[in-house]
Each structure stands twice: as structure tokens, then as C-alpha cells.
């Protein structure tokens, strides 16, 4: 190989190395650019700009941001955490307080015709004063047609400022008429009671709201005045509610000691304890697969302390606590912030509380309903309630 050839080979190698270095630098730079491109802020802006410039229809900017907040919480956390819009947060605060200005009626949707109907009108409520009764169909609110499709909107329209009036178009059988109802502040009944055979007291708790403890005390005290010698607490289909409320009720029932304790992500524990007072008569508790959260906390505290007999089906299995964080614009974020444990140190999340006595119930059974502080039981068809009566009658 002559010297010119050697120089050519050397030059070629040098050019190749230089090219490789250049390509590698470009590759590194490209990756850096790409990495910057997928930065979440940059990516969100890129998508937003694409929607603004390319999407054929007009965009609702407010919905874009609301969707961003909603998705951020929903996709990265558990099923109990969520973003709550300003509008929804107002309804949320009403639902957890148990107090609102409205007509004082419990409503649902008829699965046959999808119309909204009155389940019950609370005693002395505006609905009762206006003559509304169970089974009445609400077909219009202030002239606006309502049904399953806009049920949430209908409830919002029915609620309003105390002292204002609302016109409801009611369908009762073949008759249709307008009823004018004046809104009042209403305490939603969450507790009802009854006296069964053999002096057995019965208390139904539908949820643990801010008003529930006072309602529970009033119902319980009334039953004791009527001479009950044992008690059934019905927590079936109770979705839970406020930790403070259920803790007060548990304090009245179980002996002195731990009701529950919570543990956060840092391992910090907060204990909730009962005082020395406790229920002094035999107790049975009814639960099913829809008994969740706070109702499971009460059930587990009674079971672990041996204070009563648990009857029914395994509970739902929600052993986590949510905290609601209000934001400056009136919206809020609800996050799971801790797990709670039974007095024996068991976390029932995803597991539930097993009954001491498992009892099935017929599929066509209608559960107990509340009318003010009264509970209407279906003892003839309620196999779980029958078992509780049998146990307490021995």
C-alpha cells in the first residue's frame, strides 16, 4: 500500500469517525428534545394547541380543564378519590350535612317508566303539607320535564332557598295536577325505630351524616322508654358516612377501649376510643354486601369486642378513609388519606366483615323504609330480621 493510499484510508476512517460522532450528537440532541417534548406540561400544551388549531368544532375550554382535573385524580388514585367541581361540591356538602332547603321527600326512579317518584314524604315536611304521598310521580319541576335522564338536575331544581316556592307537576294514577310547595330547611331522616315482639327494639340507620347521632339518640331513648329489653341495629345497605358520627354511636354501645384506629402513608396512627359507658341490653346487628365504610367500622367494633351478634352477609369491604380538601375556586379534591383498623388490628379493606351467623334473603324482599323517625319492617319476609328476633328471643 503506497503512501497516498494510506492517507486515503486514514482520511476515510477519520471522516467516518467524525460522521459517527456527529450522528451520535444529533441522536443525543434528538432524544433530549423528545424528552422535553413529553414533559407533561409541554405535552398538555401541545395537545391543547392541536385541538385549538385542528379540531373542526368549537372547544369548551372550561370542560377541557375540568376534564384534566377529573382525569388526574381518577386515573392515578383509587375508586374512592375524585375531583369535585364547584357545582357538585355544593351538592356534596348538602348530602354529608343531612340538612338542606327543599321539600322533604325521599325520591327514586321507577324502573318501568323511568319517571321520578316519591318514596316517602317526611312527617310535617313541605311535601307532606302539600299533600304528596308515596307513589306520586314527579313529571315536571317548574314546567321543566324531568325523568331518569335528568334526575340530578331535577333534585337541584327542587332544592333551593328557604321560603321560596316551587311548582311540581304530579301524576297520581290517571290524574295529573300541579302542587305548589314552599321550601323549608329539612333534616333528612337517617334513623328510624320500632318495637317488635318480645320487647325487642329495632333501629334502622341509613347513613352516618352530621344529623345522625342526634337522631339515633332520640330514637334509642324513645325505645328505652317503651321498655325494650334487647336491640337490633340494621345497617343493611348503609353506605357509610362521617367517621365522627359513627364513632359517637359506637361509644354509646361498646365497652371502654379502642373503637378503631387509622394509619396514614407515613405510618402515623390516630386512635379513636370509647369511654366507660356501654349498651346494657343484648344486641344483634344486621349487615349485607352493601354495608360499607362507617357501617363496617361499627360492625367490626361490635364484633371484636363481643358486644353483639352479627347476622346477614359479608360486608362490602371499604376500610379506607377519605379527606375532602376544598380549593380556592369552590371546587374540591377528595382523597383516600388513611386506612382504618378494627380493635383487633384488622384492616377490612377489600375483605369486609364476616357475620357470626350467615343468612340469605329472598331476591324479591323489600327492605325496611323510614318515615320520619319511624321504621316500617317487613318481618314476614325478612329472613335476616327473623333470625335476629329468634336469637334475641332465647
C-alpha positions as CSV (number, residue, x, y, z in Angstrom):
1,X,0.0,0.0,0.0
2,X,1.6,3.3,-1.1
3,X,1.6,6.4,1.0
4,X,-1.3,8.1,-1.0
5,X,-3.4,5.0,-0.4
6,X,-2.6,5.0,3.3
7,X,-3.5,8.7,3.5
8,X,-6.8,8.0,1.7
9,X,-7.7,5.1,4.1
10,X,-6.8,7.2,7.1
11,X,-8.8,10.1,5.8
12,X,-11.8,7.9,5.2
13,X,-11.6,6.4,8.7
14,X,-11.4,10.0,10.1
15,X,-14.4,11.1,8.1
16,X,-16.3,8.0,9.2
17,X,-15.5,8.6,12.9
18,X,-16.4,12.3,12.6
19,X,-19.7,11.4,10.9
20,X,-20.5,8.8,13.6
21,X,-19.8,11.4,16.3
22,X,-22.0,13.9,14.6
23,X,-24.8,11.4,14.1
24,X,-24.4,10.3,17.8
25,X,-24.6,14.0,18.9
26,X,-27.7,14.5,16.7
27,X,-29.2,11.4,18.2
28,X,-28.5,12.6,21.8
29,X,-29.9,16.0,21.0
30,X,-33.0,14.4,19.4
31,X,-33.6,12.3,22.5
32,X,-33.2,15.4,24.7
33,X,-35.7,17.2,22.5
34,X,-38.1,14.3,22.6
35,X,-37.7,14.0,26.4
36,X,-38.6,17.7,26.6
37,X,-41.5,17.2,24.3
38,X,-43.0,14.5,26.6
39,X,-42.7,16.7,29.7
40,X,-46.3,16.7,31.0
41,X,-46.7,20.4,30.8
42,X,-45.3,20.6,27.3
43,X,-47.4,17.7,26.2
44,X,-50.6,19.1,27.6
45,X,-50.0,22.4,25.8
46,X,-49.2,20.6,22.6
47,X,-52.4,18.6,22.7
48,X,-54.4,21.7,23.6
49,X,-52.8,23.7,20.7
50,X,-53.6,20.8,18.3
51,X,-57.2,20.8,19.5
52,X,-57.5,24.6,19.1
53,X,-56.0,24.6,15.6
54,X,-57.2,21.3,14.1
55,X,-60.5,20.2,15.8
56,X,-63.3,21.1,13.4
57,X,-65.8,22.3,16.1
58,X,-65.6,25.0,18.7
59,X,-63.9,24.0,22.0
60,X,-65.3,24.4,25.5
61,X,-62.2,25.5,27.4
62,X,-63.8,25.1,30.8
63,X,-64.6,21.5,30.1
64,X,-61.0,20.8,29.0
65,X,-59.7,21.9,32.3
66,X,-62.4,20.2,34.3
67,X,-61.6,17.0,32.4
68,X,-57.9,17.4,33.2
69,X,-58.6,17.7,36.9
70,X,-61.0,14.9,36.9
71,X,-58.7,12.5,35.0
72,X,-55.7,13.4,37.0
73,X,-57.3,12.2,40.3
74,X,-59.4,9.4,38.8
75,X,-56.6,7.6,36.9
76,X,-53.9,7.9,39.5
77,X,-55.7,7.1,42.7
78,X,-58.3,4.6,44.0
79,X,-62.0,4.4,43.2
80,X,-62.9,6.5,46.3
81,X,-60.8,9.5,45.4
82,X,-62.1,12.1,43.0
83,X,-62.1,15.7,41.9
84,X,-65.3,17.6,42.7
85,X,-66.4,20.5,40.6
86,X,-67.7,23.7,42.2
87,X,-71.3,22.8,41.4
88,X,-71.0,19.2,42.6
89,X,-69.3,20.3,45.8
90,X,-72.3,22.3,46.8
91,X,-74.5,19.2,46.5
92,X,-71.8,17.1,48.2
93,X,-71.8,19.4,51.2
94,X,-75.6,19.2,51.5
95,X,-75.5,15.4,51.2
96,X,-73.0,15.0,54.0
97,X,-74.6,17.5,56.3
98,X,-78.0,15.9,56.1
99,X,-79.6,19.4,56.2
100,X,-81.0,21.3,53.2
101,X,-83.8,23.6,52.0
102,X,-86.2,21.5,50.0
103,X,-89.5,19.7,50.0
104,X,-88.6,16.9,52.5
105,X,-89.3,13.9,50.4
106,X,-87.3,10.8,49.5
107,X,-87.4,10.1,45.8
108,X,-86.2,7.4,43.4
109,X,-86.7,6.4,39.7
110,X,-89.3,3.9,38.6
111,X,-87.5,1.2,36.5
112,X,-90.6,0.6,34.4
113,X,-91.3,4.1,33.1
114,X,-88.1,5.9,34.3
115,X,-90.2,8.6,36.0
116,X,-89.2,10.1,39.3
117,X,-91.5,9.1,42.1
118,X,-92.0,9.9,45.8
119,X,-90.8,7.0,48.0
120,X,-92.0,8.8,51.1
121,X,-92.8,12.3,52.3
122,X,-91.2,13.1,55.7
123,X,-93.6,13.8,58.5
124,X,-94.5,17.5,58.7
125,X,-92.4,18.3,55.7
126,X,-93.3,20.7,52.9
127,X,-94.1,17.7,50.7
128,X,-96.5,16.2,53.3
129,X,-98.1,19.6,53.8
130,X,-98.7,19.9,50.1
131,X,-100.4,16.5,50.0
132,X,-97.7,14.5,48.3
133,X,-97.8,10.8,49.1
134,X,-95.7,7.7,48.3
135,X,-96.1,6.6,44.7
136,X,-96.7,10.1,43.3
137,X,-94.7,10.7,40.1
138,X,-93.0,14.0,39.6
139,X,-93.1,14.7,35.9
140,X,-92.3,18.4,35.8
141,X,-90.4,20.9,38.1
142,X,-91.4,24.5,37.4
143,X,-92.6,23.4,33.9
144,X,-89.4,21.5,33.0
145,X,-90.0,17.8,32.2
146,X,-87.9,15.6,34.5
147,X,-87.1,11.9,34.5
148,X,-84.2,9.4,34.9
149,X,-82.3,11.3,32.1
150,X,-82.0,14.5,34.2
151,X,-82.6,13.1,37.7
152,X,-79.6,15.0,39.2
153,X,-80.8,18.3,37.6
154,X,-84.3,17.7,38.9
155,X,-83.0,17.3,42.5
156,X,-81.0,20.5,42.2
157,X,-84.1,22.3,40.9
158,X,-86.2,21.0,43.8
159,X,-83.7,22.2,46.3
160,X,-83.4,26.0,46.8
161,X,-83.6,28.9,49.2
162,X,-85.7,28.5,52.3
163,X,-89.1,30.2,52.0
164,X,-89.2,30.1,48.2
165,X,-91.9,28.1,46.3
166,X,-91.7,25.5,43.6
167,X,-94.4,24.1,41.3
168,X,-94.3,20.3,40.9
169,X,-96.4,18.6,38.2
170,X,-97.6,15.3,39.8
171,X,-99.0,12.2,38.1
172,X,-101.1,10.1,40.5
173,X,-102.7,7.2,38.7
174,X,-104.6,8.6,35.7
175,X,-104.7,12.1,37.3
176,X,-102.1,14.9,36.6
177,X,-102.1,18.1,38.7
178,X,-99.8,20.9,39.9
179,X,-98.7,21.1,43.5
180,X,-97.1,24.3,44.9
181,X,-94.6,23.5,47.6
182,X,-92.7,26.0,49.8
183,X,-89.2,25.0,50.5
184,X,-88.1,24.7,54.2
185,X,-84.9,23.6,55.9
186,X,-85.2,19.9,56.2
187,X,-83.3,17.4,58.4
188,X,-83.2,14.3,56.4
189,X,-84.3,11.3,58.5
190,X,-81.4,8.8,58.6
191,X,-82.6,6.8,61.7
192,X,-85.9,5.2,62.4
193,X,-87.1,2.8,65.1
194,X,-89.9,0.3,66.1
195,X,-90.7,-2.1,68.8
196,X,-91.1,-5.7,67.7
197,X,-92.5,-8.7,69.6
198,X,-90.9,-9.8,72.9
199,X,-89.9,-6.1,73.7
200,X,-87.2,-6.2,71.0
201,X,-86.2,-2.7,69.9
202,X,-85.3,-2.1,66.2
203,X,-83.2,0.7,64.9
204,X,-82.6,1.3,61.2
205,X,-79.6,3.6,60.3
206,X,-79.5,4.5,56.6
207,X,-76.3,6.6,56.7
208,X,-73.9,8.4,59.1
209,X,-74.4,12.1,58.4
210,X,-74.0,15.1,60.6
211,X,-77.6,14.8,61.9
212,X,-77.5,11.0,62.5
213,X,-76.1,10.9,66.1
214,X,-78.8,13.2,67.5
215,X,-81.5,11.2,65.6
216,X,-80.1,7.9,66.9
217,X,-80.1,9.1,70.5
218,X,-83.7,10.3,70.1
219,X,-84.9,7.1,68.6
220,X,-83.0,4.9,71.1
221,X,-84.2,6.9,74.1
222,X,-87.8,6.6,72.9
223,X,-87.4,2.8,72.5
224,X,-86.0,2.5,76.1
225,X,-89.0,4.5,77.4
226,X,-91.2,1.9,75.7
227,X,-89.5,-0.8,77.7
228,X,-87.3,-2.7,75.2
229,X,-85.2,-5.4,76.7
230,X,-82.9,-6.1,73.6
231,X,-82.0,-4.3,70.5
232,X,-81.5,-4.9,66.7
233,X,-79.4,-2.3,64.7
234,X,-80.0,-2.6,61.0
235,X,-77.0,-1.5,58.9
236,X,-78.0,-3.2,55.7
237,X,-77.5,-1.1,52.5
238,X,-75.8,1.6,54.7
239,X,-73.0,3.1,52.6
240,X,-71.2,4.8,55.5
241,X,-70.7,8.4,56.1
242,X,-68.8,10.5,58.7
243,X,-66.2,9.0,60.9
244,X,-67.0,11.3,63.8
245,X,-70.7,10.4,63.7
246,X,-70.2,6.6,63.7
247,X,-67.6,6.9,66.5
248,X,-70.2,8.7,68.7
249,X,-72.7,5.9,68.2
250,X,-70.0,3.2,68.8
251,X,-69.0,5.0,72.0
252,X,-72.6,4.5,73.3
253,X,-72.5,0.8,72.5
254,X,-69.2,-0.9,73.1
255,X,-67.2,-1.1,76.3
256,X,-64.3,1.2,77.1
257,X,-61.4,0.8,74.7
258,X,-60.4,1.2,71.1
259,X,-63.2,1.8,68.6
260,X,-60.9,2.0,65.6
261,X,-57.6,3.5,64.6
262,X,-56.4,4.9,61.3
263,X,-52.9,4.8,59.8
264,X,-51.7,7.2,57.0
265,X,-49.0,6.7,54.4
266,X,-46.3,7.8,56.9
267,X,-47.4,5.2,59.4
268,X,-48.9,7.7,61.8
269,X,-51.7,6.2,63.8
270,X,-54.7,8.0,65.3
271,X,-56.8,6.1,67.8
272,X,-60.5,6.7,68.4
273,X,-61.5,5.3,71.8
274,X,-64.8,4.7,73.7
275,X,-65.5,5.8,77.2
276,X,-66.7,3.7,80.1
277,X,-70.4,3.7,79.2
278,X,-71.9,0.9,77.1
279,X,-75.1,-0.7,75.9
280,X,-76.6,-2.8,78.8
281,X,-79.0,-5.0,76.8
282,X,-78.5,-7.9,74.3
283,X,-77.7,-6.7,70.7
284,X,-77.9,-8.1,67.2
285,X,-76.6,-6.2,64.1
286,X,-77.9,-6.8,60.6
287,X,-75.5,-6.4,57.6
288,X,-75.3,-7.3,54.0
289,X,-73.0,-6.9,51.0
290,X,-74.0,-3.2,50.7
291,X,-73.0,-2.3,54.3
292,X,-69.8,-0.3,53.7
293,X,-67.3,2.0,55.3
294,X,-68.5,3.6,58.5
295,X,-71.2,0.9,58.9
296,X,-68.4,-1.7,58.7
297,X,-66.4,0.2,61.3
298,X,-69.3,0.0,63.7
299,X,-70.0,-3.7,62.9
300,X,-66.3,-4.6,63.4
301,X,-66.1,-2.7,66.7
302,X,-69.2,-4.6,68.0
303,X,-67.9,-7.9,66.7
304,X,-64.3,-7.5,68.0
305,X,-65.5,-6.5,71.5
306,X,-68.1,-9.3,71.6
307,X,-70.8,-6.8,72.3
308,X,-73.4,-8.2,69.8
309,X,-74.2,-10.9,67.3
310,X,-73.6,-10.0,63.6
311,X,-76.2,-11.5,61.3
312,X,-76.6,-11.4,57.5
313,X,-74.0,-11.5,54.7
314,X,-70.3,-10.5,54.4
315,X,-70.0,-6.7,54.2
316,X,-68.6,-4.6,51.3
317,X,-65.0,-4.2,52.4
318,X,-64.2,-0.5,52.4
319,X,-61.6,0.1,55.1
320,X,-60.2,3.4,53.9
321,X,-60.8,7.0,55.0
322,X,-61.3,9.9,52.6
323,X,-60.5,13.5,53.4
324,X,-62.0,16.4,51.4
325,X,-59.7,19.3,50.6
326,X,-61.6,22.4,49.5
327,X,-59.9,24.6,46.8
328,X,-60.0,28.3,46.4
329,X,-62.3,28.4,43.4
330,X,-65.1,26.5,45.3
331,X,-64.2,23.0,43.9
332,X,-62.6,20.3,46.0
333,X,-60.4,17.1,45.9
334,X,-61.5,14.1,47.8
335,X,-58.5,11.7,48.5
336,X,-58.0,8.5,50.4
337,X,-55.7,9.5,53.2
338,X,-55.6,6.6,55.5
339,X,-56.7,3.0,56.3
340,X,-58.7,2.1,59.3
341,X,-58.3,-0.9,61.5
342,X,-60.6,-2.8,63.9
343,X,-60.0,-3.0,67.6
344,X,-58.1,-6.3,67.0
345,X,-55.9,-4.6,64.4
346,X,-57.6,-6.0,61.2
347,X,-57.9,-3.9,58.1
348,X,-61.1,-5.0,56.4
349,X,-60.4,-3.1,53.1
350,X,-61.2,-5.5,50.2
351,X,-62.2,-8.2,52.7
352,X,-65.2,-6.9,54.7
353,X,-66.6,-8.2,58.0
354,X,-67.9,-11.7,58.1
355,X,-71.2,-12.2,60.0
356,X,-71.3,-14.5,63.1
357,X,-74.4,-16.1,61.5
358,X,-74.8,-16.0,57.7
359,X,-78.4,-15.7,56.5
360,X,-79.5,-15.3,52.9
361,X,-82.5,-13.2,51.9
362,X,-85.0,-13.6,49.1
363,X,-84.5,-11.7,45.9
364,X,-87.9,-10.1,46.0
365,X,-87.6,-8.8,49.5
366,X,-88.2,-5.1,50.2
367,X,-86.0,-3.7,52.8
368,X,-87.2,-1.5,55.8
369,X,-88.2,2.0,54.9
370,X,-88.1,5.1,57.1
371,X,-90.9,7.7,57.7
372,X,-89.5,10.4,59.9
373,X,-88.2,8.6,63.0
374,X,-90.4,5.5,62.4
375,X,-89.2,2.3,60.7
376,X,-91.6,0.1,58.8
377,X,-90.3,-3.5,58.9
378,X,-91.2,-6.5,56.7
379,X,-90.8,-9.1,59.3
380,X,-92.9,-11.7,57.5
381,X,-90.5,-11.9,54.5
382,X,-87.2,-10.7,56.1
383,X,-85.3,-13.9,56.9
384,X,-82.3,-11.9,58.3
385,X,-84.5,-9.9,60.7
386,X,-86.3,-13.1,61.7
387,X,-83.0,-14.7,62.7
388,X,-82.2,-11.6,64.8
389,X,-85.5,-11.8,66.6
390,X,-85.0,-15.6,67.1
391,X,-81.6,-15.0,68.7
392,X,-82.8,-12.2,71.0
393,X,-85.9,-14.1,72.0
394,X,-84.0,-17.0,73.5
